[in-house]
Amino acid sequence: MNCFSFWLSLVALAPLAHAVESTNLNPIADTCIAQSFPDKNFGATWFFTAGTTQNYTTNRGLMKFDLTSAIPAGSKILSVLLTVEVTGQPDEPWNTSHFGLHRMLRDWGEGDNFAPSKLGQAAPAGTNEANYTHRFAFTSETWGQPGGQAGLDYVPSPSSTTFIYQAGDPYTFDSTATLVADAQLWLDQQGTNFGWMLIVQNETENFTARRFGSRESGSDAAKLSVTYQPPPPISKITAGNGSVLLEYVSPANYAHQVQFTTNLLGGSWQSYPPVGPFTNDTPIFFGSPMPGDQGFYRLKVY
């Protein structure tokens, strides 16, 4: 980006209310991939499975959430909780285990196949539907290895883990710095949002497989609870003589960046240096040379 100068002035202001907000999201896609049924897809089934069966075959769950539909661009994610409902478990004896959420590095197709009561009842994956060997069946888009490869298909270290016991209970993956970073990345760069893979942390131990309520199950669907600080509104913007002036109020204790693009439909957003944070709500008058014949501006919580 070309060099530029900027100026701002600060004026004392009585405190204003800038409330932290929260939202709950259900998956926009979820399914599982099963070693026992490597060619099948389960995208429309009312559950998805993760864990190791009595026969030592593995299952892994896939979930994706759309943050951009509910959270304003430029918001700062403060906390993230994921709650899942366990709806089925193996016949006794069964083993308890830690499960982890691993951020996906490559995309996958949910599919629309249904298994009424057992995974084996589902149909083979159709084109662009995920199964155990392919991220998108009947294309060249395979997993790095069947079931997914750490470091290529998903991040090796889990973003959050939880210990899962039995069916009939909800389980929550607590907010961690990594889980928050996942959500922030997906909000800021929607094209990187491939969701999480749910993996039992000890896949060599059998009888750990569990069924989890999918988005088709209604009230048993996974729930992503996100708390965030939205960006302040730009109260006024004026342009003239080759410069632009923005006015907004910076909430206490949060820094902000002015971002601009010259192409709202396909351009990348460029950022000016951050302003703040300040100990009190502070009005900001931010001026800079116009980047071109036209420019579009927004604020991001830094």
Contacts in CASP RR format, 6 or more apart in sequence:
PFRMAT RR
TARGET T0000
AUTHOR 0000-0000-0000
METHOD contacts of the structure
MODEL  1
MNCFSFWLSLVALAPLAHAVESTNLNPIADTCIAQSFPDKNFGATWFFTA
GTTQNYTTNRGLMKFDLTSAIPAGSKILSVLLTVEVTGQPDEPWNTSHFG
LHRMLRDWGEGDNFAPSKLGQAAPAGTNEANYTHRFAFTSETWGQPGGQA
GLDYVPSPSSTTFIYQAGDPYTFDSTATLVADAQLWLDQQGTNFGWMLIV
QNETENFTARRFGSRESGSDAAKLSVTYQPPPPISKITAGNGSVLLEYVS
PANYAHQVQFTTNLLGGSWQSYPPVGPFTNDTPIFFGSPMPGDQGFYRLK
VY
1 270 0 8 1.000
4 272 0 8 1.000
4 288 0 8 1.000
4 289 0 8 1.000
4 291 0 8 1.000
5 288 0 8 1.000
5 289 0 8 1.000
6 272 0 8 1.000
6 273 0 8 1.000
6 286 0 8 1.000
6 287 0 8 1.000
6 288 0 8 1.000
7 286 0 8 1.000
7 287 0 8 1.000
7 288 0 8 1.000
8 275 0 8 1.000
8 284 0 8 1.000
8 285 0 8 1.000
8 286 0 8 1.000
8 287 0 8 1.000
9 285 0 8 1.000
10 278 0 8 1.000
10 282 0 8 1.000
10 283 0 8 1.000
10 284 0 8 1.000
11 282 0 8 1.000
11 283 0 8 1.000
12 280 0 8 1.000
12 282 0 8 1.000
13 249 0 8 1.000
13 280 0 8 1.000
13 281 0 8 1.000
13 282 0 8 1.000
13 283 0 8 1.000
14 281 0 8 1.000
15 252 0 8 1.000
15 280 0 8 1.000
15 281 0 8 1.000
16 249 0 8 1.000
16 251 0 8 1.000
16 281 0 8 1.000
18 229 0 8 1.000
18 232 0 8 1.000
18 249 0 8 1.000
18 251 0 8 1.000
18 252 0 8 1.000
18 254 0 8 1.000
18 281 0 8 1.000
20 78 0 8 1.000
20 227 0 8 1.000
20 228 0 8 1.000
20 229 0 8 1.000
21 227 0 8 1.000
21 228 0 8 1.000
21 229 0 8 1.000
21 230 0 8 1.000
22 225 0 8 1.000
22 226 0 8 1.000
22 227 0 8 1.000
22 228 0 8 1.000
23 70 0 8 1.000
23 71 0 8 1.000
23 225 0 8 1.000
23 226 0 8 1.000
23 228 0 8 1.000
24 223 0 8 1.000
24 224 0 8 1.000
24 225 0 8 1.000
24 226 0 8 1.000
25 65 0 8 1.000
25 66 0 8 1.000
25 67 0 8 1.000
25 70 0 8 1.000
25 223 0 8 1.000
25 224 0 8 1.000
25 225 0 8 1.000
25 226 0 8 1.000
26 65 0 8 1.000
26 215 0 8 1.000
26 221 0 8 1.000
26 222 0 8 1.000
26 223 0 8 1.000
26 224 0 8 1.000
27 63 0 8 1.000
27 64 0 8 1.000
27 65 0 8 1.000
27 214 0 8 1.000
27 215 0 8 1.000
27 221 0 8 1.000
27 222 0 8 1.000
27 224 0 8 1.000
28 64 0 8 1.000
28 65 0 8 1.000
28 66 0 8 1.000
28 215 0 8 1.000
29 62 0 8 1.000
29 63 0 8 1.000
29 64 0 8 1.000
29 109 0 8 1.000
29 110 0 8 1.000
29 215 0 8 1.000
30 43 0 8 1.000
30 48 0 8 1.000
30 61 0 8 1.000
30 62 0 8 1.000
30 63 0 8 1.000
30 64 0 8 1.000
30 110 0 8 1.000
30 214 0 8 1.000
30 215 0 8 1.000
30 221 0 8 1.000
30 222 0 8 1.000
31 41 0 8 1.000
31 42 0 8 1.000
31 43 0 8 1.000
31 45 0 8 1.000
31 48 0 8 1.000
31 61 0 8 1.000
31 62 0 8 1.000
31 108 0 8 1.000
31 109 0 8 1.000
31 110 0 8 1.000
31 111 0 8 1.000
31 130 0 8 1.000
31 214 0 8 1.000
32 42 0 8 1.000
32 48 0 8 1.000
32 49 0 8 1.000
32 50 0 8 1.000
32 59 0 8 1.000
32 60 0 8 1.000
32 61 0 8 1.000
32 62 0 8 1.000
32 119 0 8 1.000
33 59 0 8 1.000
33 60 0 8 1.000
33 61 0 8 1.000
33 62 0 8 1.000
33 130 0 8 1.000
33 131 0 8 1.000
33 132 0 8 1.000
33 147 0 8 1.000
33 148 0 8 1.000
34 40 0 8 1.000
34 42 0 8 1.000
34 49 0 8 1.000
34 57 0 8 1.000
34 58 0 8 1.000
34 59 0 8 1.000
34 119 0 8 1.000
34 132 0 8 1.000
35 57 0 8 1.000
35 58 0 8 1.000
35 59 0 8 1.000
35 132 0 8 1.000
35 146 0 8 1.000
35 147 0 8 1.000
36 53 0 8 1.000
36 55 0 8 1.000
36 57 0 8 1.000
36 59 0 8 1.000
36 119 0 8 1.000
36 120 0 8 1.000
37 119 0 8 1.000
37 120 0 8 1.000
37 122 0 8 1.000
37 131 0 8 1.000
37 132 0 8 1.000
38 131 0 8 1.000
38 132 0 8 1.000
38 133 0 8 1.000
38 146 0 8 1.000
39 124 0 8 1.000
39 125 0 8 1.000
39 131 0 8 1.000
39 132 0 8 1.000
39 133 0 8 1.000
39 137 0 8 1.000
40 113 0 8 1.000
40 119 0 8 1.000
40 120 0 8 1.000
40 122 0 8 1.000
40 123 0 8 1.000
40 124 0 8 1.000
40 125 0 8 1.000
40 131 0 8 1.000
41 111 0 8 1.000
41 112 0 8 1.000
41 113 0 8 1.000
41 122 0 8 1.000
41 123 0 8 1.000
41 124 0 8 1.000
41 125 0 8 1.000
41 126 0 8 1.000
41 129 0 8 1.000
41 130 0 8 1.000
41 131 0 8 1.000
41 137 0 8 1.000
42 48 0 8 1.000
42 49 0 8 1.000
42 113 0 8 1.000
42 114 0 8 1.000
42 115 0 8 1.000
42 119 0 8 1.000
42 122 0 8 1.000
43 110 0 8 1.000
43 111 0 8 1.000
43 112 0 8 1.000
43 113 0 8 1.000
43 114 0 8 1.000
43 129 0 8 1.000
43 130 0 8 1.000
43 214 0 8 1.000
44 111 0 8 1.000
44 112 0 8 1.000
44 113 0 8 1.000
44 114 0 8 1.000
44 216 0 8 1.000
45 113 0 8 1.000
45 114 0 8 1.000
45 115 0 8 1.000
45 119 0 8 1.000
45 122 0 8 1.000
45 214 0 8 1.000
45 216 0 8 1.000
46 213 0 8 1.000
46 214 0 8 1.000
46 216 0 8 1.000
46 217 0 8 1.000
46 220 0 8 1.000
47 87 0 8 1.000
47 88 0 8 1.000
47 211 0 8 1.000
47 212 0 8 1.000
47 213 0 8 1.000
47 214 0 8 1.000
47 217 0 8 1.000
48 61 0 8 1.000
48 62 0 8 1.000
48 198 0 8 1.000
48 211 0 8 1.000
48 212 0 8 1.000
48 213 0 8 1.000
48 214 0 8 1.000
49 59 0 8 1.000
49 61 0 8 1.000
49 119 0 8 1.000
49 209 0 8 1.000
49 210 0 8 1.000
49 211 0 8 1.000
49 212 0 8 1.000
50 59 0 8 1.000
50 60 0 8 1.000
50 61 0 8 1.000
50 99 0 8 1.000
50 198 0 8 1.000
50 199 0 8 1.000
50 200 0 8 1.000
50 209 0 8 1.000
50 210 0 8 1.000
50 212 0 8 1.000
51 58 0 8 1.000
51 59 0 8 1.000
51 60 0 8 1.000
51 97 0 8 1.000
51 99 0 8 1.000
51 199 0 8 1.000
51 200 0 8 1.000
51 203 0 8 1.000
51 208 0 8 1.000
51 209 0 8 1.000
51 210 0 8 1.000
52 58 0 8 1.000
52 59 0 8 1.000
52 200 0 8 1.000
52 202 0 8 1.000
52 203 0 8 1.000
52 204 0 8 1.000
52 205 0 8 1.000
52 206 0 8 1.000
52 207 0 8 1.000
52 208 0 8 1.000
52 209 0 8 1.000
53 59 0 8 1.000
53 90 0 8 1.000
53 206 0 8 1.000
53 207 0 8 1.000
53 209 0 8 1.000
54 90 0 8 1.000
54 206 0 8 1.000
54 207 0 8 1.000
55 206 0 8 1.000
56 204 0 8 1.000
56 206 0 8 1.000
58 147 0 8 1.000
58 200 0 8 1.000
58 203 0 8 1.000
59 119 0 8 1.000
59 209 0 8 1.000
60 147 0 8 1.000
60 148 0 8 1.000
60 197 0 8 1.000
60 198 0 8 1.000
60 199 0 8 1.000
61 197 0 8 1.000
61 198 0 8 1.000
61 199 0 8 1.000
61 212 0 8 1.000
62 104 0 8 1.000
62 108 0 8 1.000
62 110 0 8 1.000
62 130 0 8 1.000
62 195 0 8 1.000
62 196 0 8 1.000
62 197 0 8 1.000
62 198 0 8 1.000
63 195 0 8 1.000
63 196 0 8 1.000
63 198 0 8 1.000
63 222 0 8 1.000
64 104 0 8 1.000
64 110 0 8 1.000
64 193 0 8 1.000
64 194 0 8 1.000
64 195 0 8 1.000
64 196 0 8 1.000
65 186 0 8 1.000
65 193 0 8 1.000
65 195 0 8 1.000
65 224 0 8 1.000
66 193 0 8 1.000
67 183 0 8 1.000
67 186 0 8 1.000
67 187 0 8 1.000
67 193 0 8 1.000
67 226 0 8 1.000
68 186 0 8 1.000
68 187 0 8 1.000
68 190 0 8 1.000
70 226 0 8 1.000
71 77 0 8 1.000
71 187 0 8 1.000
71 226 0 8 1.000
71 228 0 8 1.000
71 230 0 8 1.000
72 230 0 8 1.000
72 231 0 8 1.000
73 187 0 8 1.000
73 188 0 8 1.000
73 231 0 8 1.000
73 298 0 8 1.000
73 300 0 8 1.000
74 187 0 8 1.000
74 188 0 8 1.000
74 230 0 8 1.000
74 231 0 8 1.000
74 298 0 8 1.000
74 299 0 8 1.000
74 300 0 8 1.000
74 301 0 8 1.000
75 187 0 8 1.000
75 228 0 8 1.000
75 229 0 8 1.000
75 230 0 8 1.000
75 231 0 8 1.000
75 301 0 8 1.000
76 184 0 8 1.000
76 228 0 8 1.000
76 229 0 8 1.000
76 254 0 8 1.000
76 301 0 8 1.000
76 302 0 8 1.000
77 180 0 8 1.000
77 183 0 8 1.000
77 184 0 8 1.000
77 187 0 8 1.000
77 226 0 8 1.000
77 227 0 8 1.000
77 228 0 8 1.000
78 180 0 8 1.000
78 227 0 8 1.000
78 228 0 8 1.000
78 229 0 8 1.000
79 175 0 8 1.000
79 180 0 8 1.000
79 226 0 8 1.000
79 227 0 8 1.000
80 175 0 8 1.000
80 179 0 8 1.000
80 180 0 8 1.000
80 182 0 8 1.000
80 183 0 8 1.000
80 224 0 8 1.000
80 225 0 8 1.000
80 226 0 8 1.000
80 227 0 8 1.000
81 172 0 8 1.000
81 173 0 8 1.000
81 174 0 8 1.000
81 175 0 8 1.000
81 224 0 8 1.000
81 225 0 8 1.000
82 101 0 8 1.000
82 160 0 8 1.000
82 172 0 8 1.000
82 173 0 8 1.000
82 179 0 8 1.000
82 196 0 8 1.000
82 222 0 8 1.000
82 223 0 8 1.000
82 224 0 8 1.000
82 225 0 8 1.000
83 170 0 8 1.000
83 171 0 8 1.000
83 172 0 8 1.000
83 173 0 8 1.000
83 222 0 8 1.000
83 223 0 8 1.000
83 225 0 8 1.000
84 170 0 8 1.000
84 171 0 8 1.000
84 172 0 8 1.000
84 173 0 8 1.000
84 198 0 8 1.000
84 212 0 8 1.000
84 213 0 8 1.000
84 222 0 8 1.000
85 168 0 8 1.000
85 169 0 8 1.000
85 170 0 8 1.000
85 171 0 8 1.000
85 212 0 8 1.000
85 213 0 8 1.000
85 217 0 8 1.000
85 219 0 8 1.000
85 220 0 8 1.000
85 221 0 8 1.000
85 222 0 8 1.000
86 164 0 8 1.000
86 165 0 8 1.000
86 166 0 8 1.000
86 167 0 8 1.000
86 168 0 8 1.000
86 169 0 8 1.000
86 170 0 8 1.000
86 171 0 8 1.000
86 210 0 8 1.000
86 211 0 8 1.000
86 212 0 8 1.000
86 213 0 8 1.000
87 167 0 8 1.000
87 168 0 8 1.000
87 211 0 8 1.000
87 212 0 8 1.000
87 213 0 8 1.000
87 217 0 8 1.000
87 220 0 8 1.000
88 167 0 8 1.000
88 168 0 8 1.000
88 210 0 8 1.000
88 211 0 8 1.000
89 166 0 8 1.000
89 167 0 8 1.000
89 209 0 8 1.000
89 210 0 8 1.000
89 211 0 8 1.000
90 207 0 8 1.000
90 209 0 8 1.000
93 207 0 8 1.000
94 166 0 8 1.000
94 207 0 8 1.000
94 208 0 8 1.000
95 205 0 8 1.000
95 206 0 8 1.000
95 207 0 8 1.000
95 208 0 8 1.000
96 163 0 8 1.000
96 164 0 8 1.000
96 165 0 8 1.000
96 166 0 8 1.000
96 208 0 8 1.000
97 163 0 8 1.000
97 164 0 8 1.000
97 200 0 8 1.000
97 201 0 8 1.000
97 202 0 8 1.000
97 205 0 8 1.000
97 208 0 8 1.000
98 161 0 8 1.000
98 162 0 8 1.000
98 163 0 8 1.000
98 164 0 8 1.000
98 200 0 8 1.000
98 201 0 8 1.000
98 202 0 8 1.000
99 161 0 8 1.000
99 162 0 8 1.000
99 163 0 8 1.000
99 164 0 8 1.000
99 171 0 8 1.000
99 198 0 8 1.000
99 199 0 8 1.000
99 200 0 8 1.000
99 201 0 8 1.000
99 210 0 8 1.000
100 158 0 8 1.000
100 159 0 8 1.000
100 160 0 8 1.000
100 161 0 8 1.000
100 162 0 8 1.000
100 173 0 8 1.000
100 198 0 8 1.000
100 199 0 8 1.000
100 200 0 8 1.000
100 201 0 8 1.000
101 158 0 8 1.000
101 159 0 8 1.000
101 160 0 8 1.000
101 161 0 8 1.000
101 173 0 8 1.000
101 179 0 8 1.000
101 196 0 8 1.000
101 197 0 8 1.000
101 198 0 8 1.000
102 150 0 8 1.000
102 154 0 8 1.000
102 155 0 8 1.000
102 156 0 8 1.000
102 157 0 8 1.000
102 158 0 8 1.000
102 159 0 8 1.000
102 196 0 8 1.000
102 197 0 8 1.000
102 198 0 8 1.000
102 199 0 8 1.000
103 154 0 8 1.000
103 155 0 8 1.000
103 159 0 8 1.000
103 182 0 8 1.000
103 194 0 8 1.000
103 195 0 8 1.000
103 196 0 8 1.000
104 153 0 8 1.000
104 154 0 8 1.000
104 155 0 8 1.000
104 194 0 8 1.000
104 195 0 8 1.000
104 196 0 8 1.000
104 197 0 8 1.000
105 151 0 8 1.000
105 152 0 8 1.000
105 153 0 8 1.000
105 154 0 8 1.000
105 155 0 8 1.000
105 194 0 8 1.000
106 135 0 8 1.000
106 141 0 8 1.000
106 152 0 8 1.000
106 153 0 8 1.000
106 194 0 8 1.000
107 135 0 8 1.000
107 136 0 8 1.000
107 194 0 8 1.000
108 130 0 8 1.000
108 135 0 8 1.000
108 136 0 8 1.000
108 194 0 8 1.000
109 128 0 8 1.000
109 129 0 8 1.000
109 130 0 8 1.000
109 135 0 8 1.000
109 136 0 8 1.000
110 129 0 8 1.000
110 130 0 8 1.000
111 125 0 8 1.000
111 126 0 8 1.000
111 128 0 8 1.000
111 129 0 8 1.000
111 130 0 8 1.000
112 129 0 8 1.000
113 122 0 8 1.000
113 123 0 8 1.000
113 124 0 8 1.000
113 125 0 8 1.000
113 126 0 8 1.000
113 129 0 8 1.000
114 122 0 8 1.000
114 123 0 8 1.000
115 121 0 8 1.000
115 122 0 8 1.000
124 131 0 8 1.000
124 137 0 8 1.000
125 131 0 8 1.000
125 134 0 8 1.000
125 137 0 8 1.000
125 138 0 8 1.000
126 137 0 8 1.000
126 138 0 8 1.000
127 136 0 8 1.000
127 137 0 8 1.000
127 138 0 8 1.000
127 139 0 8 1.000
128 136 0 8 1.000
128 137 0 8 1.000
128 138 0 8 1.000
128 139 0 8 1.000
129 136 0 8 1.000
129 137 0 8 1.000
130 136 0 8 1.000
130 137 0 8 1.000
131 137 0 8 1.000
132 143 0 8 1.000
132 146 0 8 1.000
132 147 0 8 1.000
133 142 0 8 1.000
133 143 0 8 1.000
133 146 0 8 1.000
133 147 0 8 1.000
134 141 0 8 1.000
134 142 0 8 1.000
134 143 0 8 1.000
135 141 0 8 1.000
135 142 0 8 1.000
135 143 0 8 1.000
135 153 0 8 1.000
143 149 0 8 1.000
143 153 0 8 1.000
144 152 0 8 1.000
144 153 0 8 1.000
147 153 0 8 1.000
148 154 0 8 1.000
148 197 0 8 1.000
150 156 0 8 1.000
153 197 0 8 1.000
154 197 0 8 1.000
154 199 0 8 1.000
157 178 0 8 1.000
158 199 0 8 1.000
158 201 0 8 1.000
159 176 0 8 1.000
159 178 0 8 1.000
159 179 0 8 1.000
159 181 0 8 1.000
159 182 0 8 1.000
159 196 0 8 1.000
160 173 0 8 1.000
160 174 0 8 1.000
160 175 0 8 1.000
160 176 0 8 1.000
160 178 0 8 1.000
160 179 0 8 1.000
161 173 0 8 1.000
161 201 0 8 1.000
162 171 0 8 1.000
162 172 0 8 1.000
162 173 0 8 1.000
162 174 0 8 1.000
163 171 0 8 1.000
164 171 0 8 1.000
164 210 0 8 1.000
167 210 0 8 1.000
167 211 0 8 1.000
173 179 0 8 1.000
182 195 0 8 1.000
182 196 0 8 1.000
183 226 0 8 1.000
185 192 0 8 1.000
185 193 0 8 1.000
186 192 0 8 1.000
186 193 0 8 1.000
186 195 0 8 1.000
198 212 0 8 1.000
200 208 0 8 1.000
200 209 0 8 1.000
202 208 0 8 1.000
212 222 0 8 1.000
213 220 0 8 1.000
213 221 0 8 1.000
213 222 0 8 1.000
214 220 0 8 1.000
214 221 0 8 1.000
214 222 0 8 1.000
215 221 0 8 1.000
215 222 0 8 1.000
229 251 0 8 1.000
229 254 0 8 1.000
229 301 0 8 1.000
230 301 0 8 1.000
231 256 0 8 1.000
231 298 0 8 1.000
231 299 0 8 1.000
231 300 0 8 1.000
231 301 0 8 1.000
232 248 0 8 1.000
232 249 0 8 1.000
232 250 0 8 1.000
232 251 0 8 1.000
232 256 0 8 1.000
232 299 0 8 1.000
233 248 0 8 1.000
233 299 0 8 1.000
234 246 0 8 1.000
234 247 0 8 1.000
234 248 0 8 1.000
234 297 0 8 1.000
234 298 0 8 1.000
234 299 0 8 1.000
235 247 0 8 1.000
235 248 0 8 1.000
235 249 0 8 1.000
236 245 0 8 1.000
236 246 0 8 1.000
236 247 0 8 1.000
237 244 0 8 1.000
237 245 0 8 1.000
237 246 0 8 1.000
237 247 0 8 1.000
237 297 0 8 1.000
238 244 0 8 1.000
238 245 0 8 1.000
239 245 0 8 1.000
239 290 0 8 1.000
240 290 0 8 1.000
242 289 0 8 1.000
242 290 0 8 1.000
243 287 0 8 1.000
243 288 0 8 1.000
243 289 0 8 1.000
243 290 0 8 1.000
244 287 0 8 1.000
244 288 0 8 1.000
244 289 0 8 1.000
244 290 0 8 1.000
244 295 0 8 1.000
244 297 0 8 1.000
245 285 0 8 1.000
245 286 0 8 1.000
245 287 0 8 1.000
246 258 0 8 1.000
246 284 0 8 1.000
246 285 0 8 1.000
246 286 0 8 1.000
246 287 0 8 1.000
246 297 0 8 1.000
247 283 0 8 1.000
247 284 0 8 1.000
247 285 0 8 1.000
247 286 0 8 1.000
248 256 0 8 1.000
248 283 0 8 1.000
248 284 0 8 1.000
248 286 0 8 1.000
248 299 0 8 1.000
249 281 0 8 1.000
249 282 0 8 1.000
249 283 0 8 1.000
249 284 0 8 1.000
250 256 0 8 1.000
250 275 0 8 1.000
250 276 0 8 1.000
250 277 0 8 1.000
250 278 0 8 1.000
250 281 0 8 1.000
250 282 0 8 1.000
250 283 0 8 1.000
250 284 0 8 1.000
251 281 0 8 1.000
252 277 0 8 1.000
252 278 0 8 1.000
252 279 0 8 1.000
252 280 0 8 1.000
252 281 0 8 1.000
252 282 0 8 1.000
253 277 0 8 1.000
253 278 0 8 1.000
253 279 0 8 1.000
254 276 0 8 1.000
254 277 0 8 1.000
254 301 0 8 1.000
254 302 0 8 1.000
255 274 0 8 1.000
255 275 0 8 1.000
255 276 0 8 1.000
255 277 0 8 1.000
255 301 0 8 1.000
255 302 0 8 1.000
256 274 0 8 1.000
256 275 0 8 1.000
256 276 0 8 1.000
256 284 0 8 1.000
256 299 0 8 1.000
256 300 0 8 1.000
256 301 0 8 1.000
256 302 0 8 1.000
257 271 0 8 1.000
257 272 0 8 1.000
257 273 0 8 1.000
257 274 0 8 1.000
257 275 0 8 1.000
257 299 0 8 1.000
257 300 0 8 1.000
257 302 0 8 1.000
258 271 0 8 1.000
258 272 0 8 1.000
258 275 0 8 1.000
258 286 0 8 1.000
258 288 0 8 1.000
258 297 0 8 1.000
258 298 0 8 1.000
258 299 0 8 1.000
259 269 0 8 1.000
259 270 0 8 1.000
259 271 0 8 1.000
259 272 0 8 1.000
259 297 0 8 1.000
259 298 0 8 1.000
259 299 0 8 1.000
259 300 0 8 1.000
260 269 0 8 1.000
260 270 0 8 1.000
260 272 0 8 1.000
260 291 0 8 1.000
260 295 0 8 1.000
260 296 0 8 1.000
260 297 0 8 1.000
260 298 0 8 1.000
261 267 0 8 1.000
261 268 0 8 1.000
261 269 0 8 1.000
261 270 0 8 1.000
261 295 0 8 1.000
261 296 0 8 1.000
262 291 0 8 1.000
262 292 0 8 1.000
262 293 0 8 1.000
262 294 0 8 1.000
262 295 0 8 1.000
262 296 0 8 1.000
264 296 0 8 1.000
269 298 0 8 1.000
270 291 0 8 1.000
271 300 0 8 1.000
272 286 0 8 1.000
272 288 0 8 1.000
274 302 0 8 1.000
275 284 0 8 1.000
275 286 0 8 1.000
276 282 0 8 1.000
END
